[in-house]
Amino acid sequence: MAAQVTVYTKDYCPYCQRAKALLESLEQKYNEIDIGKHPNRKDEMVGLAGGRTTVPQIFVGDVHVGGCDDLFALHAKGKLLPLLKG
């Protein structure tokens, strides 16, 4: 069973677009929470992300991956696919 992926985003964020494009290229479904459209979810994101306030903030299951650069770095190390597979 694949892990559940959650991505906190904002519409105008190029890093959010890059992170989502990587996940889509890997055929990974994800739950997107746009904190621009749902500002009440920002505090939730900050709490889960250990105080980080920038987007995207990406979670695979209970694992906080971090932002876009963190996601790409994990993929470059060959650790993203195993994490996504659960």
PyRosetta script that sets phi, psi and omega in degrees:
from pyrosetta import init, pose_from_sequence

init()
pose = pose_from_sequence("MAAQVTVYTKDYCPYCQRAKALLESLEQKYNEIDIGKHPNRKDEMVGLAGGRTTVPQIFVGDVHVGGCDDLFALHAKGKLLPLLKG")
pose.set_psi(1, 131.8)
pose.set_omega(1, 179.8)
pose.set_phi(2, -73.1)
pose.set_psi(2, 148.2)
pose.set_omega(2, 178.5)
pose.set_phi(3, -71.3)
pose.set_psi(3, 151.4)
pose.set_omega(3, 175.6)
pose.set_phi(4, -80.4)
pose.set_psi(4, 130.8)
pose.set_omega(4, -179.4)
pose.set_phi(5, -112.3)
pose.set_psi(5, 132.6)
pose.set_omega(5, 176.3)
pose.set_phi(6, -123.7)
pose.set_psi(6, 131.9)
pose.set_omega(6, -179.9)
pose.set_phi(7, -125.6)
pose.set_psi(7, 117.7)
pose.set_omega(7, 174.0)
pose.set_phi(8, -87.2)
pose.set_psi(8, 128.6)
pose.set_omega(8, -172.5)
pose.set_phi(9, -137.5)
pose.set_psi(9, 177.2)
pose.set_omega(9, 164.5)
pose.set_phi(10, -137.8)
pose.set_psi(10, 149.9)
pose.set_omega(10, -176.4)
pose.set_phi(11, -53.5)
pose.set_psi(11, -46.4)
pose.set_omega(11, -169.3)
pose.set_phi(12, -91.3)
pose.set_psi(12, 16.9)
pose.set_omega(12, -174.0)
pose.set_phi(13, -95.3)
pose.set_psi(13, 111.7)
pose.set_omega(13, 179.9)
pose.set_phi(14, -66.0)
pose.set_psi(14, -30.4)
pose.set_omega(14, 177.9)
pose.set_phi(15, -68.2)
pose.set_psi(15, -35.6)
pose.set_omega(15, 176.1)
pose.set_phi(16, -63.2)
pose.set_psi(16, -43.7)
pose.set_omega(16, 179.9)
pose.set_phi(17, -61.8)
pose.set_psi(17, -42.7)
pose.set_omega(17, 179.5)
pose.set_phi(18, -63.5)
pose.set_psi(18, -43.9)
pose.set_omega(18, -179.1)
pose.set_phi(19, -64.3)
pose.set_psi(19, -43.9)
pose.set_omega(19, 179.1)
pose.set_phi(20, -65.6)
pose.set_psi(20, -37.5)
pose.set_omega(20, 179.1)
pose.set_phi(21, -63.9)
pose.set_psi(21, -39.3)
pose.set_omega(21, 177.5)
pose.set_phi(22, -63.5)
pose.set_psi(22, -47.2)
pose.set_omega(22, 179.5)
pose.set_phi(23, -60.4)
pose.set_psi(23, -42.0)
pose.set_omega(23, 179.7)
pose.set_phi(24, -66.0)
pose.set_psi(24, -36.7)
pose.set_omega(24, 178.9)
pose.set_phi(25, -66.0)
pose.set_psi(25, -24.1)
pose.set_omega(25, 177.6)
pose.set_phi(26, -92.7)
pose.set_psi(26, 6.2)
pose.set_omega(26, -178.3)
pose.set_phi(27, 56.9)
pose.set_psi(27, 38.4)
pose.set_omega(27, 179.8)
pose.set_phi(28, -99.8)
pose.set_psi(28, 122.3)
pose.set_omega(28, 174.5)
pose.set_phi(29, -76.0)
pose.set_psi(29, 151.6)
pose.set_omega(29, 179.3)
pose.set_phi(30, -149.6)
pose.set_psi(30, 156.6)
pose.set_omega(30, 175.7)
pose.set_phi(31, -98.1)
pose.set_psi(31, 116.7)
pose.set_omega(31, -179.0)
pose.set_phi(32, -98.8)
pose.set_psi(32, 129.7)
pose.set_omega(32, 175.8)
pose.set_phi(33, -118.4)
pose.set_psi(33, 107.0)
pose.set_omega(33, -179.0)
pose.set_phi(34, -85.9)
pose.set_psi(34, 106.6)
pose.set_omega(34, -177.3)
pose.set_phi(35, -76.6)
pose.set_psi(35, -8.2)
pose.set_omega(35, 171.5)
pose.set_phi(36, -72.9)
pose.set_psi(36, -39.4)
pose.set_omega(36, 179.0)
pose.set_phi(37, -85.6)
pose.set_psi(37, -24.5)
pose.set_omega(37, -178.6)
pose.set_phi(38, -129.3)
pose.set_psi(38, 69.8)
pose.set_omega(38, -175.3)
pose.set_phi(39, -60.8)
pose.set_psi(39, -21.3)
pose.set_omega(39, 178.1)
pose.set_phi(40, -67.4)
pose.set_psi(40, -14.9)
pose.set_omega(40, 179.9)
pose.set_phi(41, -89.3)
pose.set_psi(41, -7.5)
pose.set_omega(41, -177.5)
pose.set_phi(42, -63.5)
pose.set_psi(42, -43.8)
pose.set_omega(42, 179.5)
pose.set_phi(43, -60.6)
pose.set_psi(43, -37.5)
pose.set_omega(43, 176.5)
pose.set_phi(44, -60.2)
pose.set_psi(44, -48.0)
pose.set_omega(44, -179.9)
pose.set_phi(45, -60.1)
pose.set_psi(45, -48.3)
pose.set_omega(45, -178.0)
pose.set_phi(46, -60.3)
pose.set_psi(46, -41.3)
pose.set_omega(46, 178.3)
pose.set_phi(47, -63.8)
pose.set_psi(47, -45.4)
pose.set_omega(47, -179.7)
pose.set_phi(48, -69.5)
pose.set_psi(48, -29.9)
pose.set_omega(48, -175.6)
pose.set_phi(49, -92.7)
pose.set_psi(49, 15.0)
pose.set_omega(49, 176.7)
pose.set_phi(50, 65.2)
pose.set_psi(50, 32.0)
pose.set_omega(50, 177.3)
pose.set_phi(51, 97.8)
pose.set_psi(51, -6.4)
pose.set_omega(51, 178.9)
pose.set_phi(52, -70.7)
pose.set_psi(52, 134.4)
pose.set_omega(52, -175.0)
pose.set_phi(53, -112.5)
pose.set_psi(53, -5.2)
pose.set_omega(53, -178.1)
pose.set_phi(54, -87.0)
pose.set_psi(54, 158.8)
pose.set_omega(54, 175.1)
pose.set_phi(55, -114.8)
pose.set_psi(55, 151.9)
pose.set_omega(55, 0.6)
pose.set_phi(56, -79.8)
pose.set_psi(56, 157.8)
pose.set_omega(56, 166.6)
pose.set_phi(57, -120.2)
pose.set_psi(57, 125.4)
pose.set_omega(57, -169.7)
pose.set_phi(58, -118.7)
pose.set_psi(58, 133.4)
pose.set_omega(58, 179.7)
pose.set_phi(59, -126.5)
pose.set_psi(59, 133.9)
pose.set_omega(59, 173.2)
pose.set_phi(60, -116.0)
pose.set_psi(60, 108.1)
pose.set_omega(60, -172.0)
pose.set_phi(61, 60.4)
pose.set_psi(61, -126.9)
pose.set_omega(61, 178.8)
pose.set_phi(62, -92.1)
pose.set_psi(62, 1.8)
pose.set_omega(62, -176.8)
pose.set_phi(63, -91.3)
pose.set_psi(63, 124.4)
pose.set_omega(63, 175.2)
pose.set_phi(64, -84.9)
pose.set_psi(64, 107.9)
pose.set_omega(64, 179.9)
pose.set_phi(65, -74.1)
pose.set_psi(65, -40.0)
pose.set_omega(65, -177.5)
pose.set_phi(66, 116.5)
pose.set_psi(66, -140.5)
pose.set_omega(66, -177.5)
pose.set_phi(67, -99.3)
pose.set_psi(67, -164.9)
pose.set_omega(67, -177.4)
pose.set_phi(68, -59.5)
pose.set_psi(68, -50.0)
pose.set_omega(68, -179.2)
pose.set_phi(69, -60.9)
pose.set_psi(69, -38.2)
pose.set_omega(69, 178.5)
pose.set_phi(70, -63.9)
pose.set_psi(70, -40.6)
pose.set_omega(70, 179.2)
pose.set_phi(71, -63.1)
pose.set_psi(71, -46.5)
pose.set_omega(71, 179.4)
pose.set_phi(72, -65.0)
pose.set_psi(72, -38.2)
pose.set_omega(72, 178.9)
pose.set_phi(73, -64.9)
pose.set_psi(73, -42.2)
pose.set_omega(73, 177.8)
pose.set_phi(74, -61.5)
pose.set_psi(74, -41.0)
pose.set_omega(74, 179.0)
pose.set_phi(75, -66.7)
pose.set_psi(75, -41.5)
pose.set_omega(75, -179.5)
pose.set_phi(76, -63.0)
pose.set_psi(76, -30.7)
pose.set_omega(76, 179.3)
pose.set_phi(77, -83.7)
pose.set_psi(77, -2.0)
pose.set_omega(77, -179.3)
pose.set_phi(78, 77.5)
pose.set_psi(78, 16.8)
pose.set_omega(78, -176.3)
pose.set_phi(79, -102.7)
pose.set_psi(79, -9.7)
pose.set_omega(79, -177.3)
pose.set_phi(80, -74.3)
pose.set_psi(80, -48.3)
pose.set_omega(80, -177.7)
pose.set_phi(81, -58.4)
pose.set_psi(81, -45.9)
pose.set_omega(81, 176.9)
pose.set_phi(82, -60.8)
pose.set_psi(82, -37.6)
pose.set_omega(82, 178.7)
pose.set_phi(83, -64.8)
pose.set_psi(83, -41.5)
pose.set_omega(83, -179.4)
pose.set_phi(84, -66.7)
pose.set_psi(84, -31.3)
pose.set_omega(84, -179.9)
pose.set_phi(85, -75.5)
pose.set_psi(85, -12.2)
pose.set_omega(85, 177.6)
pose.set_phi(86, 82.3)
pose.dump_pdb("model.pdb")
